[in-house]
Amino acid sequence: LKGLEYAGDNEWEDGTIYSPDNGKTYSARATLTDENTLEARGYLGISLLGRSQTWQRVDRDAPNLETDLLK
């Protein structure tokens, strides 16, 4: 996710999201549903034509966590 702007009420919009599956970048919006859950949506043109993913925060002591990512 990149370039999102806060729109109020735990929602961000007008950003982009990169898909490593196909190498393309899409328009994006995101909603923080609670302190550990982010709903990210990538789309073409309008938000109805897209796909959403739910991202969960990982604890710092989670097994197999790459510690270089925490720096």
mmCIF file of the N, C-alpha and C atoms, coordinates in Angstrom:
data_MODEL
# 
_entry.id   MODEL 
# 
loop_
_atom_site.group_PDB 
_atom_site.id 
_atom_site.type_symbol 
_atom_site.label_atom_id 
_atom_site.label_alt_id 
_atom_site.label_comp_id 
_atom_site.label_asym_id 
_atom_site.label_entity_id 
_atom_site.label_seq_id 
_atom_site.pdbx_PDB_ins_code 
_atom_site.Cartn_x 
_atom_site.Cartn_y 
_atom_site.Cartn_z 
_atom_site.occupancy 
_atom_site.B_iso_or_equiv 
_atom_site.pdbx_formal_charge 
_atom_site.auth_seq_id 
_atom_site.auth_comp_id 
_atom_site.auth_asym_id 
_atom_site.auth_atom_id 
_atom_site.pdbx_PDB_model_num 
ATOM 1   N N  . LEU A 1 1  ? 0.848   -1.179  0.000   1.00 0.00 ? 1  LEU A N  1 
ATOM 2   C CA . LEU A 1 1  ? 0.000   0.000   0.000   1.00 0.00 ? 1  LEU A CA 1 
ATOM 3   C C  . LEU A 1 1  ? 0.887   1.233   0.000   1.00 0.00 ? 1  LEU A C  1 
ATOM 4   N N  . LYS A 1 2  ? 0.444   2.248   -0.736  1.00 0.00 ? 2  LYS A N  1 
ATOM 5   C CA . LYS A 1 2  ? 1.244   3.463   -0.842  1.00 0.00 ? 2  LYS A CA 1 
ATOM 6   C C  . LYS A 1 2  ? 0.342   4.671   -1.093  1.00 0.00 ? 2  LYS A C  1 
ATOM 7   N N  . GLY A 1 3  ? 0.678   5.786   -0.481  1.00 0.00 ? 3  GLY A N  1 
ATOM 8   C CA . GLY A 1 3  ? 0.045   7.051   -0.780  1.00 0.00 ? 3  GLY A CA 1 
ATOM 9   C C  . GLY A 1 3  ? -1.389  7.221   -0.313  1.00 0.00 ? 3  GLY A C  1 
ATOM 10  N N  . LEU A 1 4  ? -1.842  6.414   0.632   1.00 0.00 ? 4  LEU A N  1 
ATOM 11  C CA . LEU A 1 4  ? -3.210  6.557   1.125   1.00 0.00 ? 4  LEU A CA 1 
ATOM 12  C C  . LEU A 1 4  ? -3.371  7.856   1.901   1.00 0.00 ? 4  LEU A C  1 
ATOM 13  N N  . GLU A 1 5  ? -4.544  8.483   1.794   1.00 0.00 ? 5  GLU A N  1 
ATOM 14  C CA . GLU A 1 5  ? -4.860  9.690   2.534   1.00 0.00 ? 5  GLU A CA 1 
ATOM 15  C C  . GLU A 1 5  ? -6.015  9.410   3.489   1.00 0.00 ? 5  GLU A C  1 
ATOM 16  N N  . TYR A 1 6  ? -5.873  9.910   4.724   1.00 0.00 ? 6  TYR A N  1 
ATOM 17  C CA . TYR A 1 6  ? -6.911  9.670   5.730   1.00 0.00 ? 6  TYR A CA 1 
ATOM 18  C C  . TYR A 1 6  ? -8.198  10.370  5.322   1.00 0.00 ? 6  TYR A C  1 
ATOM 19  N N  . ALA A 1 7  ? -9.299  9.620   5.313   1.00 0.00 ? 7  ALA A N  1 
ATOM 20  C CA . ALA A 1 7  ? -10.609 10.148  4.914   1.00 0.00 ? 7  ALA A CA 1 
ATOM 21  C C  . ALA A 1 7  ? -11.553 10.281  6.104   1.00 0.00 ? 7  ALA A C  1 
ATOM 22  N N  . GLY A 1 8  ? -11.082 9.932   7.299   1.00 0.00 ? 8  GLY A N  1 
ATOM 23  C CA . GLY A 1 8  ? -11.915 9.993   8.492   1.00 0.00 ? 8  GLY A CA 1 
ATOM 24  C C  . GLY A 1 8  ? -12.539 8.652   8.808   1.00 0.00 ? 8  GLY A C  1 
ATOM 25  N N  . ASP A 1 9  ? -12.943 8.489   10.046  1.00 0.00 ? 9  ASP A N  1 
ATOM 26  C CA . ASP A 1 9  ? -13.642 7.278   10.490  1.00 0.00 ? 9  ASP A CA 1 
ATOM 27  C C  . ASP A 1 9  ? -12.865 6.002   10.197  1.00 0.00 ? 9  ASP A C  1 
ATOM 28  N N  . ASN A 1 10 ? -11.550 6.010   10.470  1.00 0.00 ? 10 ASN A N  1 
ATOM 29  C CA . ASN A 1 10 ? -10.665 4.850   10.269  1.00 0.00 ? 10 ASN A CA 1 
ATOM 30  C C  . ASN A 1 10 ? -10.609 4.364   8.826   1.00 0.00 ? 10 ASN A C  1 
ATOM 31  N N  . GLU A 1 11 ? -10.803 5.281   7.868   1.00 0.00 ? 11 GLU A N  1 
ATOM 32  C CA . GLU A 1 11 ? -10.743 4.914   6.454   1.00 0.00 ? 11 GLU A CA 1 
ATOM 33  C C  . GLU A 1 11 ? -9.699  5.756   5.728   1.00 0.00 ? 11 GLU A C  1 
ATOM 34  N N  . TRP A 1 12 ? -8.985  5.124   4.795   1.00 0.00 ? 12 TRP A N  1 
ATOM 35  C CA . TRP A 1 12 ? -8.000  5.775   3.961   1.00 0.00 ? 12 TRP A CA 1 
ATOM 36  C C  . TRP A 1 12 ? -8.364  5.509   2.506   1.00 0.00 ? 12 TRP A C  1 
ATOM 37  N N  . GLU A 1 13 ? -8.044  6.463   1.617   1.00 0.00 ? 13 GLU A N  1 
ATOM 38  C CA . GLU A 1 13 ? -8.389  6.307   0.201   1.00 0.00 ? 13 GLU A CA 1 
ATOM 39  C C  . GLU A 1 13 ? -7.348  7.004   -0.674  1.00 0.00 ? 13 GLU A C  1 
ATOM 40  N N  . ASP A 1 14 ? -7.553  6.914   -1.983  1.00 0.00 ? 14 ASP A N  1 
ATOM 41  C CA . ASP A 1 14 ? -6.706  7.570   -2.983  1.00 0.00 ? 14 ASP A CA 1 
ATOM 42  C C  . ASP A 1 14 ? -5.257  7.115   -2.944  1.00 0.00 ? 14 ASP A C  1 
ATOM 43  N N  . GLY A 1 15 ? -5.044  5.842   -2.648  1.00 0.00 ? 15 GLY A N  1 
ATOM 44  C CA . GLY A 1 15 ? -3.701  5.292   -2.664  1.00 0.00 ? 15 GLY A CA 1 
ATOM 45  C C  . GLY A 1 15 ? -3.569  4.254   -3.764  1.00 0.00 ? 15 GLY A C  1 
ATOM 46  N N  . THR A 1 16 ? -2.471  3.514   -3.712  1.00 0.00 ? 16 THR A N  1 
ATOM 47  C CA . THR A 1 16 ? -2.246  2.424   -4.660  1.00 0.00 ? 16 THR A CA 1 
ATOM 48  C C  . THR A 1 16 ? -1.809  1.182   -3.898  1.00 0.00 ? 16 THR A C  1 
ATOM 49  N N  . ILE A 1 17 ? -1.995  0.044   -4.551  1.00 0.00 ? 17 ILE A N  1 
ATOM 50  C CA . ILE A 1 17 ? -1.545  -1.230  -4.006  1.00 0.00 ? 17 ILE A CA 1 
ATOM 51  C C  . ILE A 1 17 ? -0.914  -2.029  -5.138  1.00 0.00 ? 17 ILE A C  1 
ATOM 52  N N  . TYR A 1 18 ? 0.223   -2.643  -4.866  1.00 0.00 ? 18 TYR A N  1 
ATOM 53  C CA . TYR A 1 18 ? 0.964   -3.419  -5.854  1.00 0.00 ? 18 TYR A CA 1 
ATOM 54  C C  . TYR A 1 18 ? 0.639   -4.897  -5.698  1.00 0.00 ? 18 TYR A C  1 
ATOM 55  N N  . SER A 1 19 ? 0.392   -5.576  -6.810  1.00 0.00 ? 19 SER A N  1 
ATOM 56  C CA . SER A 1 19 ? 0.132   -7.011  -6.798  1.00 0.00 ? 19 SER A CA 1 
ATOM 57  C C  . SER A 1 19 ? 1.372   -7.747  -7.310  1.00 0.00 ? 19 SER A C  1 
ATOM 58  N N  . PRO A 1 20 ? 2.078   -8.451  -6.440  1.00 0.00 ? 20 PRO A N  1 
ATOM 59  C CA . PRO A 1 20 ? 3.250   -9.201  -6.904  1.00 0.00 ? 20 PRO A CA 1 
ATOM 60  C C  . PRO A 1 20 ? 2.871   -10.387 -7.791  1.00 0.00 ? 20 PRO A C  1 
ATOM 61  N N  . ASP A 1 21 ? 1.601   -10.795 -7.754  1.00 0.00 ? 21 ASP A N  1 
ATOM 62  C CA . ASP A 1 21 ? 1.149   -11.913 -8.581  1.00 0.00 ? 21 ASP A CA 1 
ATOM 63  C C  . ASP A 1 21 ? 1.241   -11.597 -10.069 1.00 0.00 ? 21 ASP A C  1 
ATOM 64  N N  . ASN A 1 22 ? 0.920   -10.331 -10.435 1.00 0.00 ? 22 ASN A N  1 
ATOM 65  C CA . ASN A 1 22 ? 0.931   -9.988  -11.859 1.00 0.00 ? 22 ASN A CA 1 
ATOM 66  C C  . ASN A 1 22 ? 1.782   -8.758  -12.174 1.00 0.00 ? 22 ASN A C  1 
ATOM 67  N N  . GLY A 1 23 ? 2.404   -8.158  -11.167 1.00 0.00 ? 23 GLY A N  1 
ATOM 68  C CA . GLY A 1 23 ? 3.270   -7.009  -11.379 1.00 0.00 ? 23 GLY A CA 1 
ATOM 69  C C  . GLY A 1 23 ? 2.546   -5.708  -11.664 1.00 0.00 ? 23 GLY A C  1 
ATOM 70  N N  . LYS A 1 24 ? 1.255   -5.649  -11.393 1.00 0.00 ? 24 LYS A N  1 
ATOM 71  C CA . LYS A 1 24 ? 0.472   -4.444  -11.670 1.00 0.00 ? 24 LYS A CA 1 
ATOM 72  C C  . LYS A 1 24 ? 0.167   -3.674  -10.389 1.00 0.00 ? 24 LYS A C  1 
ATOM 73  N N  . THR A 1 25 ? -0.079  -2.380  -10.566 1.00 0.00 ? 25 THR A N  1 
ATOM 74  C CA . THR A 1 25 ? -0.455  -1.508  -9.465  1.00 0.00 ? 25 THR A CA 1 
ATOM 75  C C  . THR A 1 25 ? -1.888  -1.047  -9.682  1.00 0.00 ? 25 THR A C  1 
ATOM 76  N N  . TYR A 1 26 ? -2.677  -1.062  -8.612  1.00 0.00 ? 26 TYR A N  1 
ATOM 77  C CA . TYR A 1 26 ? -4.095  -0.731  -8.675  1.00 0.00 ? 26 TYR A CA 1 
ATOM 78  C C  . TYR A 1 26 ? -4.418  0.413   -7.729  1.00 0.00 ? 26 TYR A C  1 
ATOM 79  N N  . SER A 1 27 ? -5.538  1.086   -7.944  1.00 0.00 ? 27 SER A N  1 
ATOM 80  C CA . SER A 1 27 ? -6.051  2.055   -6.981  1.00 0.00 ? 27 SER A CA 1 
ATOM 81  C C  . SER A 1 27 ? -6.378  1.299   -5.698  1.00 0.00 ? 27 SER A C  1 
ATOM 82  N N  . ALA A 1 28 ? -6.317  2.006   -4.563  1.00 0.00 ? 28 ALA A N  1 
ATOM 83  C CA . ALA A 1 28 ? -6.548  1.313   -3.290  1.00 0.00 ? 28 ALA A CA 1 
ATOM 84  C C  . ALA A 1 28 ? -7.253  2.190   -2.280  1.00 0.00 ? 28 ALA A C  1 
ATOM 85  N N  . ARG A 1 29 ? -7.924  1.507   -1.387  1.00 0.00 ? 29 ARG A N  1 
ATOM 86  C CA . ARG A 1 29 ? -8.518  2.116   -0.200  1.00 0.00 ? 29 ARG A CA 1 
ATOM 87  C C  . ARG A 1 29 ? -8.337  1.115   0.938   1.00 0.00 ? 29 ARG A C  1 
ATOM 88  N N  . ALA A 1 30 ? -8.431  1.576   2.168   1.00 0.00 ? 30 ALA A N  1 
ATOM 89  C CA . ALA A 1 30 ? -8.241  0.688   3.311   1.00 0.00 ? 30 ALA A CA 1 
ATOM 90  C C  . ALA A 1 30 ? -9.085  1.164   4.482   1.00 0.00 ? 30 ALA A C  1 
ATOM 91  N N  . THR A 1 31 ? -9.496  0.213   5.305   1.00 0.00 ? 31 THR A N  1 
ATOM 92  C CA . THR A 1 31 ? -10.260 0.499   6.508   1.00 0.00 ? 31 THR A CA 1 
ATOM 93  C C  . THR A 1 31 ? -9.644  -0.266  7.670   1.00 0.00 ? 31 THR A C  1 
ATOM 94  N N  . LEU A 1 32 ? -9.366  0.434   8.750   1.00 0.00 ? 32 LEU A N  1 
ATOM 95  C CA . LEU A 1 32 ? -8.884  -0.189  9.974   1.00 0.00 ? 32 LEU A CA 1 
ATOM 96  C C  . LEU A 1 32 ? -10.104 -0.601  10.777  1.00 0.00 ? 32 LEU A C  1 
ATOM 97  N N  . THR A 1 33 ? -10.411 -1.910  10.779  1.00 0.00 ? 33 THR A N  1 
ATOM 98  C CA . THR A 1 33 ? -11.631 -2.378  11.437  1.00 0.00 ? 33 THR A CA 1 
ATOM 99  C C  . THR A 1 33 ? -11.470 -2.531  12.946  1.00 0.00 ? 33 THR A C  1 
ATOM 100 N N  . ASP A 1 34 ? -10.252 -2.773  13.402  1.00 0.00 ? 34 ASP A N  1 
ATOM 101 C CA . ASP A 1 34 ? -9.892  -2.715  14.819  1.00 0.00 ? 34 ASP A CA 1 
ATOM 102 C C  . ASP A 1 34 ? -8.389  -2.496  14.873  1.00 0.00 ? 34 ASP A C  1 
ATOM 103 N N  . GLU A 1 35 ? -7.815  -2.419  16.060  1.00 0.00 ? 35 GLU A N  1 
ATOM 104 C CA . GLU A 1 35 ? -6.399  -2.057  16.171  1.00 0.00 ? 35 GLU A CA 1 
ATOM 105 C C  . GLU A 1 35 ? -5.450  -3.069  15.529  1.00 0.00 ? 35 GLU A C  1 
ATOM 106 N N  . ASN A 1 36 ? -5.912  -4.259  15.213  1.00 0.00 ? 36 ASN A N  1 
ATOM 107 C CA . ASN A 1 36 ? -5.058  -5.286  14.623  1.00 0.00 ? 36 ASN A CA 1 
ATOM 108 C C  . ASN A 1 36 ? -5.519  -5.781  13.262  1.00 0.00 ? 36 ASN A C  1 
ATOM 109 N N  . THR A 1 37 ? -6.553  -5.181  12.676  1.00 0.00 ? 37 THR A N  1 
ATOM 110 C CA . THR A 1 37 ? -7.120  -5.679  11.424  1.00 0.00 ? 37 THR A CA 1 
ATOM 111 C C  . THR A 1 37 ? -7.295  -4.562  10.412  1.00 0.00 ? 37 THR A C  1 
ATOM 112 N N  . LEU A 1 38 ? -6.736  -4.777  9.223   1.00 0.00 ? 38 LEU A N  1 
ATOM 113 C CA . LEU A 1 38 ? -6.853  -3.816  8.135   1.00 0.00 ? 38 LEU A CA 1 
ATOM 114 C C  . LEU A 1 38 ? -7.517  -4.491  6.945   1.00 0.00 ? 38 LEU A C  1 
ATOM 115 N N  . GLU A 1 39 ? -8.575  -3.881  6.433   1.00 0.00 ? 39 GLU A N  1 
ATOM 116 C CA . GLU A 1 39 ? -9.235  -4.345  5.212   1.00 0.00 ? 39 GLU A CA 1 
ATOM 117 C C  . GLU A 1 39 ? -8.675  -3.509  4.066   1.00 0.00 ? 39 GLU A C  1 
ATOM 118 N N  . ALA A 1 40 ? -7.903  -4.118  3.191   1.00 0.00 ? 40 ALA A N  1 
ATOM 119 C CA . ALA A 1 40 ? -7.315  -3.421  2.047   1.00 0.00 ? 40 ALA A CA 1 
ATOM 120 C C  . ALA A 1 40 ? -8.058  -3.845  0.782   1.00 0.00 ? 40 ALA A C  1 
ATOM 121 N N  . ARG A 1 41 ? -8.362  -2.870  -0.086  1.00 0.00 ? 41 ARG A N  1 
ATOM 122 C CA . ARG A 1 41 ? -9.084  -3.156  -1.321  1.00 0.00 ? 41 ARG A CA 1 
ATOM 123 C C  . ARG A 1 41 ? -8.354  -2.518  -2.488  1.00 0.00 ? 41 ARG A C  1 
ATOM 124 N N  . GLY A 1 42 ? -8.024  -3.333  -3.480  1.00 0.00 ? 42 GLY A N  1 
ATOM 125 C CA . GLY A 1 42 ? -7.450  -2.850  -4.727  1.00 0.00 ? 42 GLY A CA 1 
ATOM 126 C C  . GLY A 1 42 ? -8.507  -2.934  -5.806  1.00 0.00 ? 42 GLY A C  1 
ATOM 127 N N  . TYR A 1 43 ? -8.517  -1.941  -6.725  1.00 0.00 ? 43 TYR A N  1 
ATOM 128 C CA . TYR A 1 43 ? -9.585  -1.911  -7.722  1.00 0.00 ? 43 TYR A CA 1 
ATOM 129 C C  . TYR A 1 43 ? -9.150  -1.159  -8.976  1.00 0.00 ? 43 TYR A C  1 
ATOM 130 N N  . LEU A 1 44 ? -9.908  -1.360  -10.045 1.00 0.00 ? 44 LEU A N  1 
ATOM 131 C CA . LEU A 1 44 ? -9.741  -0.650  -11.312 1.00 0.00 ? 44 LEU A CA 1 
ATOM 132 C C  . LEU A 1 44 ? -10.924 0.287   -11.493 1.00 0.00 ? 44 LEU A C  1 
ATOM 133 N N  . GLY A 1 45 ? -10.666 1.556   -11.621 1.00 0.00 ? 45 GLY A N  1 
ATOM 134 C CA . GLY A 1 45 ? -11.747 2.505   -11.871 1.00 0.00 ? 45 GLY A CA 1 
ATOM 135 C C  . GLY A 1 45 ? -12.602 2.784   -10.659 1.00 0.00 ? 45 GLY A C  1 
ATOM 136 N N  . ILE A 1 46 ? -13.542 1.895   -10.358 1.00 0.00 ? 46 ILE A N  1 
ATOM 137 C CA . ILE A 1 46 ? -14.409 2.059   -9.196  1.00 0.00 ? 46 ILE A CA 1 
ATOM 138 C C  . ILE A 1 46 ? -14.196 0.900   -8.233  1.00 0.00 ? 46 ILE A C  1 
ATOM 139 N N  . SER A 1 47 ? -14.447 1.157   -6.975  1.00 0.00 ? 47 SER A N  1 
ATOM 140 C CA . SER A 1 47 ? -14.168 0.178   -5.929  1.00 0.00 ? 47 SER A CA 1 
ATOM 141 C C  . SER A 1 47 ? -14.966 -1.121  -6.080  1.00 0.00 ? 47 SER A C  1 
ATOM 142 N N  . LEU A 1 48 ? -16.098 -1.065  -6.782  1.00 0.00 ? 48 LEU A N  1 
ATOM 143 C CA . LEU A 1 48 ? -16.896 -2.282  -6.985  1.00 0.00 ? 48 LEU A CA 1 
ATOM 144 C C  . LEU A 1 48 ? -16.167 -3.308  -7.838  1.00 0.00 ? 48 LEU A C  1 
ATOM 145 N N  . LEU A 1 49 ? -15.240 -2.846  -8.685  1.00 0.00 ? 49 LEU A N  1 
ATOM 146 C CA . LEU A 1 49 ? -14.489 -3.738  -9.564  1.00 0.00 ? 49 LEU A CA 1 
ATOM 147 C C  . LEU A 1 49 ? -13.113 -3.992  -8.960  1.00 0.00 ? 49 LEU A C  1 
ATOM 148 N N  . GLY A 1 50 ? -13.087 -4.787  -7.906  1.00 0.00 ? 50 GLY A N  1 
ATOM 149 C CA . GLY A 1 50 ? -11.825 -5.016  -7.230  1.00 0.00 ? 50 GLY A CA 1 
ATOM 150 C C  . GLY A 1 50 ? -11.840 -6.245  -6.351  1.00 0.00 ? 50 GLY A C  1 
ATOM 151 N N  . ARG A 1 51 ? -10.798 -6.323  -5.533  1.00 0.00 ? 51 ARG A N  1 
ATOM 152 C CA . ARG A 1 51 ? -10.637 -7.461  -4.625  1.00 0.00 ? 51 ARG A CA 1 
ATOM 153 C C  . ARG A 1 51 ? -10.143 -6.944  -3.281  1.00 0.00 ? 51 ARG A C  1 
ATOM 154 N N  . SER A 1 52 ? -10.648 -7.540  -2.222  1.00 0.00 ? 52 SER A N  1 
ATOM 155 C CA . SER A 1 52 ? -10.254 -7.137  -0.871  1.00 0.00 ? 52 SER A CA 1 
ATOM 156 C C  . SER A 1 52 ? -9.451  -8.233  -0.189  1.00 0.00 ? 52 SER A C  1 
ATOM 157 N N  . GLN A 1 53 ? -8.612  -7.818  0.740   1.00 0.00 ? 53 GLN A N  1 
ATOM 158 C CA . GLN A 1 53 ? -7.871  -8.736  1.599   1.00 0.00 ? 53 GLN A CA 1 
ATOM 159 C C  . GLN A 1 53 ? -7.950  -8.207  3.020   1.00 0.00 ? 53 GLN A C  1 
ATOM 160 N N  . THR A 1 54 ? -7.954  -9.123  3.972   1.00 0.00 ? 54 THR A N  1 
ATOM 161 C CA . THR A 1 54 ? -7.903  -8.761  5.378   1.00 0.00 ? 54 THR A CA 1 
ATOM 162 C C  . THR A 1 54 ? -6.504  -9.047  5.882   1.00 0.00 ? 54 THR A C  1 
ATOM 163 N N  . TRP A 1 55 ? -5.869  -8.040  6.433   1.00 0.00 ? 55 TRP A N  1 
ATOM 164 C CA . TRP A 1 55 ? -4.517  -8.172  6.968   1.00 0.00 ? 55 TRP A CA 1 
ATOM 165 C C  . TRP A 1 55 ? -4.573  -8.093  8.485   1.00 0.00 ? 55 TRP A C  1 
ATOM 166 N N  . GLN A 1 56 ? -3.879  -9.026  9.151   1.00 0.00 ? 56 GLN A N  1 
ATOM 167 C CA . GLN A 1 56 ? -3.824  -9.078  10.606  1.00 0.00 ? 56 GLN A CA 1 
ATOM 168 C C  . GLN A 1 56 ? -2.426  -8.698  11.084  1.00 0.00 ? 56 GLN A C  1 
ATOM 169 N N  . ARG A 1 57 ? -2.362  -7.870  12.130  1.00 0.00 ? 57 ARG A N  1 
ATOM 170 C CA . ARG A 1 57 ? -1.071  -7.520  12.731  1.00 0.00 ? 57 ARG A CA 1 
ATOM 171 C C  . ARG A 1 57 ? -0.459  -8.782  13.350  1.00 0.00 ? 57 ARG A C  1 
ATOM 172 N N  . VAL A 1 58 ? 0.841   -8.920  13.208  1.00 0.00 ? 58 VAL A N  1 
ATOM 173 C CA . VAL A 1 58 ? 1.569   -10.068 13.748  1.00 0.00 ? 58 VAL A CA 1 
ATOM 174 C C  . VAL A 1 58 ? 2.303   -9.629  15.007  1.00 0.00 ? 58 VAL A C  1 
ATOM 175 N N  . ASP A 1 59 ? 2.237   -10.454 16.060  1.00 0.00 ? 59 ASP A N  1 
ATOM 176 C CA . ASP A 1 59 ? 2.970   -10.156 17.286  1.00 0.00 ? 59 ASP A CA 1 
ATOM 177 C C  . ASP A 1 59 ? 4.473   -10.196 17.011  1.00 0.00 ? 59 ASP A C  1 
ATOM 178 N N  . ARG A 1 60 ? 5.216   -9.334  17.689  1.00 0.00 ? 60 ARG A N  1 
ATOM 179 C CA . ARG A 1 60 ? 6.672   -9.282  17.505  1.00 0.00 ? 60 ARG A CA 1 
ATOM 180 C C  . ARG A 1 60 ? 7.361   -10.594 17.882  1.00 0.00 ? 60 ARG A C  1 
ATOM 181 N N  . ASP A 1 61 ? 6.746   -11.391 18.748  1.00 0.00 ? 61 ASP A N  1 
ATOM 182 C CA . ASP A 1 61 ? 7.353   -12.659 19.155  1.00 0.00 ? 61 ASP A CA 1 
ATOM 183 C C  . ASP A 1 61 ? 6.780   -13.855 18.388  1.00 0.00 ? 61 ASP A C  1 
ATOM 184 N N  . ALA A 1 62 ? 6.121   -13.601 17.270  1.00 0.00 ? 62 ALA A N  1 
ATOM 185 C CA . ALA A 1 62 ? 5.562   -14.688 16.454  1.00 0.00 ? 62 ALA A CA 1 
ATOM 186 C C  . ALA A 1 62 ? 6.691   -15.547 15.894  1.00 0.00 ? 62 ALA A C  1 
ATOM 187 N N  . PRO A 1 63 ? 6.504   -16.874 15.848  1.00 0.00 ? 63 PRO A N  1 
ATOM 188 C CA . PRO A 1 63 ? 7.543   -17.741 15.308  1.00 0.00 ? 63 PRO A CA 1 
ATOM 189 C C  . PRO A 1 63 ? 7.779   -17.442 13.824  1.00 0.00 ? 63 PRO A C  1 
ATOM 190 N N  . ASN A 1 64 ? 9.030   -17.556 13.402  1.00 0.00 ? 64 ASN A N  1 
ATOM 191 C CA . ASN A 1 64 ? 9.456   -17.380 12.007  1.00 0.00 ? 64 ASN A CA 1 
ATOM 192 C C  . ASN A 1 64 ? 9.290   -15.960 11.485  1.00 0.00 ? 64 ASN A C  1 
ATOM 193 N N  . LEU A 1 65 ? 9.124   -14.985 12.363  1.00 0.00 ? 65 LEU A N  1 
ATOM 194 C CA . LEU A 1 65 ? 9.020   -13.591 11.941  1.00 0.00 ? 65 LEU A CA 1 
ATOM 195 C C  . LEU A 1 65 ? 10.409  -13.098 11.561  1.00 0.00 ? 65 LEU A C  1 
ATOM 196 N N  . GLU A 1 66 ? 10.536  -12.513 10.391  1.00 0.00 ? 66 GLU A N  1 
ATOM 197 C CA . GLU A 1 66 ? 11.824  -11.964 9.944   1.00 0.00 ? 66 GLU A CA 1 
ATOM 198 C C  . GLU A 1 66 ? 12.102  -10.700 10.745  1.00 0.00 ? 66 GLU A C  1 
ATOM 199 N N  . THR A 1 67 ? 13.084  -10.750 11.634  1.00 0.00 ? 67 THR A N  1 
ATOM 200 C CA . THR A 1 67 ? 13.340  -9.622  12.542  1.00 0.00 ? 67 THR A CA 1 
ATOM 201 C C  . THR A 1 67 ? 13.851  -8.394  11.795  1.00 0.00 ? 67 THR A C  1 
ATOM 202 N N  . ASP A 1 68 ? 14.444  -8.537  10.624  1.00 0.00 ? 68 ASP A N  1 
ATOM 203 C CA . ASP A 1 68 ? 14.902  -7.372  9.860   1.00 0.00 ? 68 ASP A CA 1 
ATOM 204 C C  . ASP A 1 68 ? 13.735  -6.486  9.452   1.00 0.00 ? 68 ASP A C  1 
ATOM 205 N N  . LEU A 1 69 ? 12.531  -7.030  9.357   1.00 0.00 ? 69 LEU A N  1 
ATOM 206 C CA . LEU A 1 69 ? 11.362  -6.248  8.974   1.00 0.00 ? 69 LEU A CA 1 
ATOM 207 C C  . LEU A 1 69 ? 10.923  -5.305  10.091  1.00 0.00 ? 69 LEU A C  1 
ATOM 208 N N  . LEU A 1 70 ? 11.346  -5.557  11.305  1.00 0.00 ? 70 LEU A N  1 
ATOM 209 C CA . LEU A 1 70 ? 10.934  -4.752  12.453  1.00 0.00 ? 70 LEU A CA 1 
ATOM 210 C C  . LEU A 1 70 ? 11.826  -3.536  12.664  1.00 0.00 ? 70 LEU A C  1 
ATOM 211 N N  . LYS A 1 71 ? 12.894  -3.398  11.924  1.00 0.00 ? 71 LYS A N  1 
ATOM 212 C CA . LYS A 1 71 ? 13.839  -2.280  12.118  1.00 0.00 ? 71 LYS A CA 1 
ATOM 213 C C  . LYS A 1 71 ? 13.347  -1.030  11.450  1.00 0.00 ? 71 LYS A C  1 
# 
